[in-house]
């Protein structure tokens, strides 16, 4: 487990591994921490480790972003051409 307190942005990040996210005792022990920081108007964000392949998912996300970017570029070029009367 990792806990990062970001005072400048009033954010607390709690990072849990797969085994930690399933540990009900640990989760109960964290509740006072959540309450204490919430009372100070901090946002408490809990990140749980996933089960899927991070490399594959990141690659898929990047490919999708590139495809959308290219589509947006083509759309803008077409709109620009219509405005110019081409």
PDB file with one MODEL, atoms N, CA, C and O in Angstrom:
MODEL        1
ATOM      1  N   UNK A   1       0.841  -1.171   0.000  1.00  0.00           N
ATOM      2  CA  UNK A   1       0.000   0.000   0.000  1.00  0.00           C
ATOM      3  C   UNK A   1       0.887   1.235   0.000  1.00  0.00           C
ATOM      4  O   UNK A   1       1.938   1.288   0.639  1.00  0.00           O
ATOM      5  N   UNK A   2       0.411   2.230  -0.752  1.00  0.00           N
ATOM      6  CA  UNK A   2       1.080   3.524  -0.768  1.00  0.00           C
ATOM      7  C   UNK A   2       0.029   4.588  -0.498  1.00  0.00           C
ATOM      8  O   UNK A   2      -1.089   4.522  -1.007  1.00  0.00           O
ATOM      9  N   UNK A   3       0.405   5.566   0.310  1.00  0.00           N
ATOM     10  CA  UNK A   3      -0.475   6.697   0.583  1.00  0.00           C
ATOM     11  C   UNK A   3       0.298   7.963   0.259  1.00  0.00           C
ATOM     12  O   UNK A   3       1.386   8.199   0.786  1.00  0.00           O
ATOM     13  N   UNK A   4      -0.283   8.776  -0.619  1.00  0.00           N
ATOM     14  CA  UNK A   4       0.328  10.048  -1.010  1.00  0.00           C
ATOM     15  C   UNK A   4      -0.621  11.172  -0.619  1.00  0.00           C
ATOM     16  O   UNK A   4      -1.766  11.217  -1.070  1.00  0.00           O
ATOM     17  N   UNK A   5      -0.140  12.072   0.216  1.00  0.00           N
ATOM     18  CA  UNK A   5      -0.925  13.236   0.619  1.00  0.00           C
ATOM     19  C   UNK A   5      -0.417  14.434  -0.168  1.00  0.00           C
ATOM     20  O   UNK A   5       0.751  14.812  -0.068  1.00  0.00           O
ATOM     21  N   UNK A   6      -1.299  15.018  -0.942  1.00  0.00           N
ATOM     22  CA  UNK A   6      -0.952  16.169  -1.774  1.00  0.00           C
ATOM     23  C   UNK A   6      -1.660  17.393  -1.184  1.00  0.00           C
ATOM     24  O   UNK A   6      -2.788  17.724  -1.549  1.00  0.00           O
ATOM     25  N   UNK A   7      -0.952  18.050  -0.259  1.00  0.00           N
ATOM     26  CA  UNK A   7      -1.545  19.174   0.455  1.00  0.00           C
ATOM     27  C   UNK A   7      -1.926  20.324  -0.478  1.00  0.00           C
ATOM     28  O   UNK A   7      -2.955  20.971  -0.283  1.00  0.00           O
ATOM     29  N   UNK A   8      -1.101  20.574  -1.480  1.00  0.00           N
ATOM     30  CA  UNK A   8      -1.369  21.684  -2.395  1.00  0.00           C
ATOM     31  C   UNK A   8      -2.698  21.556  -3.113  1.00  0.00           C
ATOM     32  O   UNK A   8      -3.360  22.559  -3.379  1.00  0.00           O
ATOM     33  N   UNK A   9      -3.093  20.338  -3.429  1.00  0.00           N
ATOM     34  CA  UNK A   9      -4.360  20.118  -4.134  1.00  0.00           C
ATOM     35  C   UNK A   9      -5.420  19.474  -3.246  1.00  0.00           C
ATOM     36  O   UNK A   9      -6.494  19.098  -3.716  1.00  0.00           O
ATOM     37  N   UNK A  10      -5.108  19.351  -1.958  1.00  0.00           N
ATOM     38  CA  UNK A  10      -6.039  18.752  -0.984  1.00  0.00           C
ATOM     39  C   UNK A  10      -6.542  17.390  -1.472  1.00  0.00           C
ATOM     40  O   UNK A  10      -7.744  17.138  -1.559  1.00  0.00           O
ATOM     41  N   UNK A  11      -5.593  16.540  -1.781  1.00  0.00           N
ATOM     42  CA  UNK A  11      -5.887  15.215  -2.302  1.00  0.00           C
ATOM     43  C   UNK A  11      -5.077  14.164  -1.547  1.00  0.00           C
ATOM     44  O   UNK A  11      -3.894  14.360  -1.268  1.00  0.00           O
ATOM     45  N   UNK A  12      -5.722  13.054  -1.223  1.00  0.00           N
ATOM     46  CA  UNK A  12      -5.044  11.908  -0.624  1.00  0.00           C
ATOM     47  C   UNK A  12      -5.244  10.726  -1.566  1.00  0.00           C
ATOM     48  O   UNK A  12      -6.374  10.352  -1.879  1.00  0.00           O
ATOM     49  N   UNK A  13      -4.143  10.149  -2.011  1.00  0.00           N
ATOM     50  CA  UNK A  13      -4.202   8.980  -2.895  1.00  0.00           C
ATOM     51  C   UNK A  13      -3.811   7.757  -2.084  1.00  0.00           C
ATOM     52  O   UNK A  13      -2.761   7.734  -1.443  1.00  0.00           O
ATOM     53  N   UNK A  14      -4.661   6.745  -2.117  1.00  0.00           N
ATOM     54  CA  UNK A  14      -4.379   5.477  -1.454  1.00  0.00           C
ATOM     55  C   UNK A  14      -4.305   4.420  -2.558  1.00  0.00           C
ATOM     56  O   UNK A  14      -5.281   4.178  -3.269  1.00  0.00           O
ATOM     57  N   UNK A  15      -3.133   3.798  -2.686  1.00  0.00           N
ATOM     58  CA  UNK A  15      -2.903   2.795  -3.730  1.00  0.00           C
ATOM     59  C   UNK A  15      -2.853   1.421  -3.083  1.00  0.00           C
ATOM     60  O   UNK A  15      -2.033   1.182  -2.197  1.00  0.00           O
ATOM     61  N   UNK A  16      -3.733   0.506  -3.522  1.00  0.00           N
ATOM     62  CA  UNK A  16      -3.809  -0.836  -2.956  1.00  0.00           C
ATOM     63  C   UNK A  16      -3.443  -1.896  -3.991  1.00  0.00           C
ATOM     64  O   UNK A  16      -3.818  -1.798  -5.159  1.00  0.00           O
ATOM     65  N   UNK A  17      -2.711  -2.901  -3.546  1.00  0.00           N
ATOM     66  CA  UNK A  17      -2.391  -4.045  -4.404  1.00  0.00           C
ATOM     67  C   UNK A  17      -3.612  -4.960  -4.472  1.00  0.00           C
ATOM     68  O   UNK A  17      -4.606  -4.728  -3.785  1.00  0.00           O
ATOM     69  N   UNK A  18      -3.534  -5.991  -5.296  1.00  0.00           N
ATOM     70  CA  UNK A  18      -4.643  -6.945  -5.404  1.00  0.00           C
ATOM     71  C   UNK A  18      -4.970  -7.594  -4.064  1.00  0.00           C
ATOM     72  O   UNK A  18      -6.138  -7.708  -3.693  1.00  0.00           O
ATOM     73  N   UNK A  19      -3.945  -8.015  -3.345  1.00  0.00           N
ATOM     74  CA  UNK A  19      -4.203  -8.680  -2.063  1.00  0.00           C
ATOM     75  C   UNK A  19      -4.738  -7.687  -1.031  1.00  0.00           C
ATOM     76  O   UNK A  19      -5.596  -8.042  -0.223  1.00  0.00           O
ATOM     77  N   UNK A  20      -4.253  -6.474  -1.050  1.00  0.00           N
ATOM     78  CA  UNK A  20      -4.709  -5.466  -0.096  1.00  0.00           C
ATOM     79  C   UNK A  20      -6.156  -5.059  -0.345  1.00  0.00           C
ATOM     80  O   UNK A  20      -6.905  -4.812   0.600  1.00  0.00           O
ATOM     81  N   UNK A  21      -6.547  -4.990  -1.602  1.00  0.00           N
ATOM     82  CA  UNK A  21      -7.909  -4.548  -1.893  1.00  0.00           C
ATOM     83  C   UNK A  21      -8.934  -5.576  -1.424  1.00  0.00           C
ATOM     84  O   UNK A  21     -10.102  -5.238  -1.235  1.00  0.00           O
ATOM     85  N   UNK A  22      -8.515  -6.816  -1.237  1.00  0.00           N
ATOM     86  CA  UNK A  22      -9.415  -7.865  -0.769  1.00  0.00           C
ATOM     87  C   UNK A  22      -9.336  -8.081   0.743  1.00  0.00           C
ATOM     88  O   UNK A  22     -10.078  -8.895   1.293  1.00  0.00           O
ATOM     89  N   UNK A  23      -8.448  -7.361   1.412  1.00  0.00           N
ATOM     90  CA  UNK A  23      -8.245  -7.501   2.855  1.00  0.00           C
ATOM     91  C   UNK A  23      -9.240  -6.596   3.597  1.00  0.00           C
ATOM     92  O   UNK A  23      -9.025  -5.389   3.713  1.00  0.00           O
ATOM     93  N   UNK A  24     -10.324  -7.192   4.095  1.00  0.00           N
ATOM     94  CA  UNK A  24     -11.362  -6.404   4.754  1.00  0.00           C
ATOM     95  C   UNK A  24     -10.867  -5.749   6.042  1.00  0.00           C
ATOM     96  O   UNK A  24     -11.318  -4.658   6.392  1.00  0.00           O
ATOM     97  N   UNK A  25      -9.959  -6.391   6.740  1.00  0.00           N
ATOM     98  CA  UNK A  25      -9.404  -5.804   7.966  1.00  0.00           C
ATOM     99  C   UNK A  25      -8.618  -4.530   7.640  1.00  0.00           C
ATOM    100  O   UNK A  25      -8.764  -3.514   8.319  1.00  0.00           O
ATOM    101  N   UNK A  26      -7.807  -4.591   6.624  1.00  0.00           N
ATOM    102  CA  UNK A  26      -7.044  -3.417   6.197  1.00  0.00           C
ATOM    103  C   UNK A  26      -7.985  -2.294   5.785  1.00  0.00           C
ATOM    104  O   UNK A  26      -7.774  -1.138   6.153  1.00  0.00           O
ATOM    105  N   UNK A  27      -9.014  -2.626   5.029  1.00  0.00           N
ATOM    106  CA  UNK A  27      -9.970  -1.615   4.575  1.00  0.00           C
ATOM    107  C   UNK A  27     -10.651  -0.934   5.767  1.00  0.00           C
ATOM    108  O   UNK A  27     -10.887   0.274   5.747  1.00  0.00           O
ATOM    109  N   UNK A  28     -10.960  -1.711   6.791  1.00  0.00           N
ATOM    110  CA  UNK A  28     -11.573  -1.140   7.999  1.00  0.00           C
ATOM    111  C   UNK A  28     -10.600  -0.213   8.722  1.00  0.00           C
ATOM    112  O   UNK A  28     -11.002   0.824   9.249  1.00  0.00           O
ATOM    113  N   UNK A  29      -9.326  -0.582   8.747  1.00  0.00           N
ATOM    114  CA  UNK A  29      -8.319   0.249   9.415  1.00  0.00           C
ATOM    115  C   UNK A  29      -8.094   1.574   8.679  1.00  0.00           C
ATOM    116  O   UNK A  29      -7.637   2.548   9.277  1.00  0.00           O
ATOM    117  N   UNK A  30      -8.409   1.609   7.403  1.00  0.00           N
ATOM    118  CA  UNK A  30      -8.230   2.827   6.620  1.00  0.00           C
ATOM    119  C   UNK A  30      -9.379   3.826   6.799  1.00  0.00           C
ATOM    120  O   UNK A  30      -9.216   5.008   6.494  1.00  0.00           O
ATOM    121  N   UNK A  31     -10.518   3.378   7.281  1.00  0.00           N
ATOM    122  CA  UNK A  31     -11.681   4.256   7.399  1.00  0.00           C
ATOM    123  C   UNK A  31     -11.430   5.490   8.260  1.00  0.00           C
ATOM    124  O   UNK A  31     -11.883   6.571   7.882  1.00  0.00           O
ATOM    125  N   UNK A  32     -10.732   5.394   9.401  1.00  0.00           N
ATOM    126  CA  UNK A  32     -10.445   6.616  10.169  1.00  0.00           C
ATOM    127  C   UNK A  32      -9.593   7.621   9.374  1.00  0.00           C
ATOM    128  O   UNK A  32      -9.772   8.831   9.508  1.00  0.00           O
ATOM    129  N   UNK A  33      -8.678   7.114   8.556  1.00  0.00           N
ATOM    130  CA  UNK A  33      -7.864   7.986   7.708  1.00  0.00           C
ATOM    131  C   UNK A  33      -8.762   8.723   6.722  1.00  0.00           C
ATOM    132  O   UNK A  33      -8.620   9.930   6.525  1.00  0.00           O
ATOM    133  N   UNK A  34      -9.691   7.990   6.102  1.00  0.00           N
ATOM    134  CA  UNK A  34     -10.614   8.605   5.156  1.00  0.00           C
ATOM    135  C   UNK A  34     -11.430   9.702   5.843  1.00  0.00           C
ATOM    136  O   UNK A  34     -11.566  10.806   5.315  1.00  0.00           O
ATOM    137  N   UNK A  35     -11.969   9.391   7.017  1.00  0.00           N
ATOM    138  CA  UNK A  35     -12.794  10.361   7.747  1.00  0.00           C
ATOM    139  C   UNK A  35     -11.985  11.598   8.147  1.00  0.00           C
ATOM    140  O   UNK A  35     -12.464  12.725   8.021  1.00  0.00           O
ATOM    141  N   UNK A  36     -10.762  11.383   8.627  1.00  0.00           N
ATOM    142  CA  UNK A  36      -9.926  12.501   9.085  1.00  0.00           C
ATOM    143  C   UNK A  36      -9.635  13.473   7.942  1.00  0.00           C
ATOM    144  O   UNK A  36      -9.747  14.687   8.110  1.00  0.00           O
ATOM    145  N   UNK A  37      -9.262  12.937   6.787  1.00  0.00           N
ATOM    146  CA  UNK A  37      -8.944  13.827   5.670  1.00  0.00           C
ATOM    147  C   UNK A  37     -10.196  14.426   5.037  1.00  0.00           C
ATOM    148  O   UNK A  37     -10.160  15.560   4.559  1.00  0.00           O
ATOM    149  N   UNK A  38     -11.291  13.692   5.025  1.00  0.00           N
ATOM    150  CA  UNK A  38     -12.540  14.238   4.506  1.00  0.00           C
ATOM    151  C   UNK A  38     -12.987  15.416   5.374  1.00  0.00           C
ATOM    152  O   UNK A  38     -13.509  16.407   4.862  1.00  0.00           O
ATOM    153  N   UNK A  39     -12.780  15.305   6.679  1.00  0.00           N
ATOM    154  CA  UNK A  39     -13.125  16.396   7.598  1.00  0.00           C
ATOM    155  C   UNK A  39     -12.295  17.649   7.327  1.00  0.00           C
ATOM    156  O   UNK A  39     -12.733  18.761   7.624  1.00  0.00           O
ATOM    157  N   UNK A  40     -11.109  17.475   6.768  1.00  0.00           N
ATOM    158  CA  UNK A  40     -10.237  18.607   6.428  1.00  0.00           C
ATOM    159  C   UNK A  40     -10.492  19.112   5.004  1.00  0.00           C
ATOM    160  O   UNK A  40      -9.727  19.915   4.472  1.00  0.00           O
ATOM    161  N   UNK A  41     -11.585  18.625   4.397  1.00  0.00           N
ATOM    162  CA  UNK A  41     -11.963  18.984   3.019  1.00  0.00           C
ATOM    163  C   UNK A  41     -10.966  18.487   1.975  1.00  0.00           C
ATOM    164  O   UNK A  41     -10.766  19.137   0.949  1.00  0.00           O
ATOM    165  N   UNK A  42     -10.345  17.348   2.229  1.00  0.00           N
ATOM    166  CA  UNK A  42      -9.492  16.688   1.242  1.00  0.00           C
ATOM    167  C   UNK A  42     -10.343  15.681   0.477  1.00  0.00           C
ATOM    168  O   UNK A  42     -11.298  15.122   1.017  1.00  0.00           O
ATOM    169  N   UNK A  43      -9.993  15.460  -0.763  1.00  0.00           N
ATOM    170  CA  UNK A  43     -10.596  14.388  -1.535  1.00  0.00           C
ATOM    171  C   UNK A  43      -9.733  13.152  -1.331  1.00  0.00           C
ATOM    172  O   UNK A  43      -8.521  13.196  -1.542  1.00  0.00           O
ATOM    173  N   UNK A  44     -10.347  12.059  -0.925  1.00  0.00           N
ATOM    174  CA  UNK A  44      -9.607  10.811  -0.735  1.00  0.00           C
ATOM    175  C   UNK A  44      -9.938   9.891  -1.910  1.00  0.00           C
ATOM    176  O   UNK A  44     -11.093   9.519  -2.115  1.00  0.00           O
ATOM    177  N   UNK A  45      -8.917   9.532  -2.671  1.00  0.00           N
ATOM    178  CA  UNK A  45      -9.085   8.664  -3.834  1.00  0.00           C
ATOM    179  C   UNK A  45      -8.368   7.347  -3.570  1.00  0.00           C
ATOM    180  O   UNK A  45      -7.187   7.328  -3.226  1.00  0.00           O
ATOM    181  N   UNK A  46      -9.097   6.246  -3.736  1.00  0.00           N
ATOM    182  CA  UNK A  46      -8.528   4.921  -3.523  1.00  0.00           C
ATOM    183  C   UNK A  46      -8.365   4.257  -4.884  1.00  0.00           C
ATOM    184  O   UNK A  46      -9.332   4.096  -5.628  1.00  0.00           O
ATOM    185  N   UNK A  47      -7.137   3.873  -5.199  1.00  0.00           N
ATOM    186  CA  UNK A  47      -6.836   3.195  -6.452  1.00  0.00           C
ATOM    187  C   UNK A  47      -6.527   1.737  -6.152  1.00  0.00           C
ATOM    188  O   UNK A  47      -5.657   1.427  -5.338  1.00  0.00           O
ATOM    189  N   UNK A  48      -7.245   0.854  -6.815  1.00  0.00           N
ATOM    190  CA  UNK A  48      -7.061  -0.582  -6.610  1.00  0.00           C
ATOM    191  C   UNK A  48      -6.389  -1.189  -7.831  1.00  0.00           C
ATOM    192  O   UNK A  48      -6.736  -0.879  -8.971  1.00  0.00           O
ATOM    193  N   UNK A  49      -5.426  -2.056  -7.573  1.00  0.00           N
ATOM    194  CA  UNK A  49      -4.738  -2.742  -8.660  1.00  0.00           C
ATOM    195  C   UNK A  49      -5.740  -3.575  -9.454  1.00  0.00           C
ATOM    196  O   UNK A  49      -6.629  -4.214  -8.892  1.00  0.00           O
ATOM    197  N   UNK A  50      -5.574  -3.551 -10.756  1.00  0.00           N
ATOM    198  CA  UNK A  50      -6.483  -4.297 -11.619  1.00  0.00           C
ATOM    199  C   UNK A  50      -5.978  -5.694 -11.918  1.00  0.00           C
ATOM    200  O   UNK A  50      -4.955  -6.130 -11.389  1.00  0.00           O
ATOM    201  N   UNK A  51      -6.708  -6.384 -12.771  1.00  0.00           N
ATOM    202  CA  UNK A  51      -6.358  -7.764 -13.109  1.00  0.00           C
ATOM    203  C   UNK A  51      -5.973  -7.919 -14.575  1.00  0.00           C
ATOM    204  O   UNK A  51      -5.524  -8.987 -14.990  1.00  0.00           O
ATOM    205  N   UNK A  52      -6.146  -6.853 -15.365  1.00  0.00           N
ATOM    206  CA  UNK A  52      -5.851  -6.959 -16.783  1.00  0.00           C
ATOM    207  C   UNK A  52      -4.429  -6.512 -17.080  1.00  0.00           C
ATOM    208  O   UNK A  52      -3.759  -5.927 -16.229  1.00  0.00           O
ATOM    209  N   UNK A  53      -3.978  -6.792 -18.291  1.00  0.00           N
ATOM    210  CA  UNK A  53      -2.625  -6.477 -18.722  1.00  0.00           C
ATOM    211  C   UNK A  53      -2.489  -4.979 -19.003  1.00  0.00           C
ATOM    212  O   UNK A  53      -3.082  -4.465 -19.951  1.00  0.00           O
ATOM    213  N   UNK A  54      -1.711  -4.288 -18.180  1.00  0.00           N
ATOM    214  CA  UNK A  54      -1.555  -2.848 -18.298  1.00  0.00           C
ATOM    215  C   UNK A  54      -0.941  -2.448 -19.639  1.00  0.00           C
ATOM    216  O   UNK A  54      -1.374  -1.468 -20.246  1.00  0.00           O
ATOM    217  N   UNK A  55       0.063  -3.194 -20.107  1.00  0.00           N
ATOM    218  CA  UNK A  55       0.729  -2.866 -21.376  1.00  0.00           C
ATOM    219  C   UNK A  55      -0.255  -2.950 -22.531  1.00  0.00           C
ATOM    220  O   UNK A  55      -0.293  -2.061 -23.382  1.00  0.00           O
ATOM    221  N   UNK A  56      -1.048  -4.007 -22.568  1.00  0.00           N
ATOM    222  CA  UNK A  56      -2.011  -4.196 -23.652  1.00  0.00           C
ATOM    223  C   UNK A  56      -3.083  -3.109 -23.628  1.00  0.00           C
ATOM    224  O   UNK A  56      -3.441  -2.560 -24.670  1.00  0.00           O
ATOM    225  N   UNK A  57      -3.587  -2.806 -22.451  1.00  0.00           N
ATOM    226  CA  UNK A  57      -4.624  -1.786 -22.345  1.00  0.00           C
ATOM    227  C   UNK A  57      -4.098  -0.401 -22.698  1.00  0.00           C
ATOM    228  O   UNK A  57      -4.799   0.384 -23.337  1.00  0.00           O
ATOM    229  N   UNK A  58      -2.873  -0.097 -22.289  1.00  0.00           N
ATOM    230  CA  UNK A  58      -2.277   1.203 -22.608  1.00  0.00           C
ATOM    231  C   UNK A  58      -2.055   1.324 -24.104  1.00  0.00           C
ATOM    232  O   UNK A  58      -2.329   2.371 -24.690  1.00  0.00           O
ATOM    233  N   UNK A  59      -1.564   0.268 -24.723  1.00  0.00           N
ATOM    234  CA  UNK A  59      -1.351   0.270 -26.170  1.00  0.00           C
ATOM    235  C   UNK A  59      -2.666   0.482 -26.907  1.00  0.00           C
ATOM    236  O   UNK A  59      -2.724   1.250 -27.867  1.00  0.00           O
ATOM    237  N   UNK A  60      -3.700  -0.182 -26.469  1.00  0.00           N
ATOM    238  CA  UNK A  60      -5.013  -0.041 -27.090  1.00  0.00           C
ATOM    239  C   UNK A  60      -5.534   1.386 -26.938  1.00  0.00           C
ATOM    240  O   UNK A  60      -6.103   1.948 -27.874  1.00  0.00           O
ATOM    241  N   UNK A  61      -5.340   1.960 -25.771  1.00  0.00           N
ATOM    242  CA  UNK A  61      -5.772   3.332 -25.527  1.00  0.00           C
ATOM    243  C   UNK A  61      -5.030   4.312 -26.433  1.00  0.00           C
ATOM    244  O   UNK A  61      -5.636   5.214 -27.010  1.00  0.00           O
ATOM    245  N   UNK A  62      -3.714   4.129 -26.555  1.00  0.00           N
ATOM    246  CA  UNK A  62      -2.922   5.014 -27.407  1.00  0.00           C
ATOM    247  C   UNK A  62      -3.317   4.889 -28.880  1.00  0.00           C
ATOM    248  O   UNK A  62      -3.397   5.889 -29.594  1.00  0.00           O
ATOM    249  N   UNK A  63      -3.562   3.663 -29.326  1.00  0.00           N
ATOM    250  CA  UNK A  63      -3.980   3.447 -30.721  1.00  0.00           C
ATOM    251  C   UNK A  63      -5.328   4.111 -30.983  1.00  0.00           C
ATOM    252  O   UNK A  63      -5.525   4.737 -32.025  1.00  0.00           O
ATOM    253  N   UNK A  64      -6.250   3.974 -30.040  1.00  0.00           N
ATOM    254  CA  UNK A  64      -7.564   4.587 -30.189  1.00  0.00           C
ATOM    255  C   UNK A  64      -7.434   6.114 -30.237  1.00  0.00           C
ATOM    256  O   UNK A  64      -8.092   6.776 -31.039  1.00  0.00           O
ATOM    257  N   UNK A  65      -6.586   6.658 -29.375  1.00  0.00           N
ATOM    258  CA  UNK A  65      -6.376   8.111 -29.359  1.00  0.00           C
ATOM    259  C   UNK A  65      -5.798   8.581 -30.699  1.00  0.00           C
ATOM    260  O   UNK A  65      -6.211   9.612 -31.228  1.00  0.00           O
ATOM    261  N   UNK A  66      -4.869   7.843 -31.226  1.00  0.00           N
ATOM    262  CA  UNK A  66      -4.250   8.218 -32.510  1.00  0.00           C
ATOM    263  C   UNK A  66      -5.283   8.170 -33.643  1.00  0.00           C
ATOM    264  O   UNK A  66      -5.304   9.050 -34.504  1.00  0.00           O
ATOM    265  N   UNK A  67      -6.141   7.137 -33.639  1.00  0.00           N
ATOM    266  CA  UNK A  67      -7.178   7.000 -34.658  1.00  0.00           C
ATOM    267  C   UNK A  67      -8.159   8.173 -34.576  1.00  0.00           C
ATOM    268  O   UNK A  67      -8.517   8.757 -35.599  1.00  0.00           O
ATOM    269  N   UNK A  68      -8.589   8.515 -33.366  1.00  0.00           N
ATOM    270  CA  UNK A  68      -9.524   9.626 -33.196  1.00  0.00           C
ATOM    271  C   UNK A  68      -8.892  10.957 -33.615  1.00  0.00           C
ATOM    272  O   UNK A  68      -9.547  11.806 -34.218  1.00  0.00           O
ATOM    273  N   UNK A  69      -7.631  11.118 -33.292  1.00  0.00           N
ATOM    274  CA  UNK A  69      -6.921  12.335 -33.666  1.00  0.00           C
ATOM    275  C   UNK A  69      -6.853  12.468 -35.190  1.00  0.00           C
ATOM    276  O   UNK A  69      -7.059  13.555 -35.731  1.00  0.00           O
ATOM    277  N   UNK A  70      -6.567  11.375 -35.869  1.00  0.00           N
ATOM    278  CA  UNK A  70      -6.504  11.388 -37.333  1.00  0.00           C
ATOM    279  C   UNK A  70      -7.877  11.689 -37.926  1.00  0.00           C
ATOM    280  O   UNK A  70      -7.987  12.446 -38.890  1.00  0.00           O
ATOM    281  N   UNK A  71      -8.931  11.092 -37.346  1.00  0.00           N
ATOM    282  CA  UNK A  71     -10.280  11.367 -37.827  1.00  0.00           C
ATOM    283  C   UNK A  71     -10.640  12.840 -37.643  1.00  0.00           C
ATOM    284  O   UNK A  71     -11.249  13.450 -38.522  1.00  0.00           O
ATOM    285  N   UNK A  72     -10.265  13.402 -36.510  1.00  0.00           N
ATOM    286  CA  UNK A  72     -10.544  14.807 -36.231  1.00  0.00           C
ATOM    287  C   UNK A  72      -9.812  15.703 -37.237  1.00  0.00           C
ATOM    288  O   UNK A  72     -10.359  16.695 -37.719  1.00  0.00           O
ATOM    289  N   UNK A  73      -8.581  15.336 -37.539  1.00  0.00           N
ATOM    290  CA  UNK A  73      -7.786  16.112 -38.492  1.00  0.00           C
ATOM    291  C   UNK A  73      -8.428  16.106 -39.875  1.00  0.00           C
ATOM    292  O   UNK A  73      -8.503  17.145 -40.531  1.00  0.00           O
ATOM    293  N   UNK A  74      -8.890  14.942 -40.319  1.00  0.00           N
ATOM    294  CA  UNK A  74      -9.545  14.835 -41.624  1.00  0.00           C
ATOM    295  C   UNK A  74     -10.826  15.663 -41.640  1.00  0.00           C
ATOM    296  O   UNK A  74     -11.106  16.359 -42.616  1.00  0.00           O
ATOM    297  N   UNK A  75     -11.596  15.589 -40.572  1.00  0.00           N
ATOM    298  CA  UNK A  75     -12.836  16.361 -40.478  1.00  0.00           C
ATOM    299  C   UNK A  75     -12.556  17.855 -40.561  1.00  0.00           C
ATOM    300  O   UNK A  75     -13.251  18.580 -41.273  1.00  0.00           O
ATOM    301  N   UNK A  76     -11.538  18.319 -39.835  1.00  0.00           N
ATOM    302  CA  UNK A  76     -11.183  19.735 -39.874  1.00  0.00           C
ATOM    303  C   UNK A  76     -10.712  20.160 -41.259  1.00  0.00           C
ATOM    304  O   UNK A  76     -11.035  21.257 -41.717  1.00  0.00           O
ATOM    305  N   UNK A  77      -9.946  19.292 -41.932  1.00  0.00           N
ATOM    306  CA  UNK A  77      -9.483  19.615 -43.285  1.00  0.00           C
ATOM    307  C   UNK A  77     -10.665  19.723 -44.243  1.00  0.00           C
ATOM    308  O   UNK A  77     -10.696  20.608 -45.098  1.00  0.00           O
ATOM    309  N   UNK A  78     -11.638  18.824 -44.102  1.00  0.00           N
ATOM    310  CA  UNK A  78     -12.824  18.865 -44.972  1.00  0.00           C
ATOM    311  C   UNK A  78     -13.634  20.134 -44.716  1.00  0.00           C
ATOM    312  O   UNK A  78     -14.091  20.788 -45.653  1.00  0.00           O
ATOM    313  N   UNK A  79     -13.806  20.475 -43.440  1.00  0.00           N
ATOM    314  CA  UNK A  79     -14.557  21.673 -43.095  1.00  0.00           C
ATOM    315  C   UNK A  79     -13.829  22.915 -43.602  1.00  0.00           C
ATOM    316  O   UNK A  79     -14.465  23.857 -44.075  1.00  0.00           O
ATOM    317  N   UNK A  80     -12.524  22.923 -43.509  1.00  0.00           N
ATOM    318  CA  UNK A  80     -11.728  24.043 -43.978  1.00  0.00           C
ATOM    319  C   UNK A  80     -11.869  24.179 -45.490  1.00  0.00           C
ATOM    320  O   UNK A  80     -11.988  25.289 -46.008  1.00  0.00           O
ATOM    321  N   UNK A  81     -11.857  23.060 -46.191  1.00  0.00           N
ATOM    322  CA  UNK A  81     -12.019  23.073 -47.640  1.00  0.00           C
ATOM    323  C   UNK A  81     -13.379  23.578 -48.053  1.00  0.00           C
ATOM    324  O   UNK A  81     -13.493  24.265 -49.068  1.00  0.00           O
ATOM    325  N   UNK A  82     -14.417  23.259 -47.297  1.00  0.00           N
ATOM    326  CA  UNK A  82     -15.775  23.720 -47.608  1.00  0.00           C
ATOM    327  C   UNK A  82     -15.891  25.221 -47.405  1.00  0.00           C
ATOM    328  O   UNK A  82     -16.562  25.905 -48.177  1.00  0.00           O
ATOM    329  N   UNK A  83     -15.247  25.729 -46.380  1.00  0.00           N
ATOM    330  CA  UNK A  83     -15.274  27.157 -46.086  1.00  0.00           C
ATOM    331  C   UNK A  83     -14.594  27.941 -47.200  1.00  0.00           C
ATOM    332  O   UNK A  83     -15.043  29.024 -47.575  1.00  0.00           O
ATOM    333  N   UNK A  84     -13.498  27.379 -47.728  1.00  0.00           N
ATOM    334  CA  UNK A  84     -12.744  28.047 -48.791  1.00  0.00           C
ATOM    335  C   UNK A  84     -13.389  27.858 -50.146  1.00  0.00           C
ATOM    336  O   UNK A  84     -12.945  28.451 -51.129  1.00  0.00           O
ATOM    337  N   UNK A  85     -14.450  27.027 -50.218  1.00  0.00           N
ATOM    338  CA  UNK A  85     -15.148  26.831 -51.481  1.00  0.00           C
ATOM    339  C   UNK A  85     -14.505  25.806 -52.391  1.00  0.00           C
ATOM    340  O   UNK A  85     -14.717  25.828 -53.603  1.00  0.00           O
ATOM    341  N   UNK A  86     -13.724  24.909 -51.819  1.00  0.00           N
ATOM    342  CA  UNK A  86     -13.073  23.887 -52.653  1.00  0.00           C
ATOM    343  C   UNK A  86     -13.927  22.663 -52.784  1.00  0.00           C
ATOM    344  O   UNK A  86     -13.535  21.705 -53.451  1.00  0.00           O
TER     345      UNK A  86
ENDMDL
END
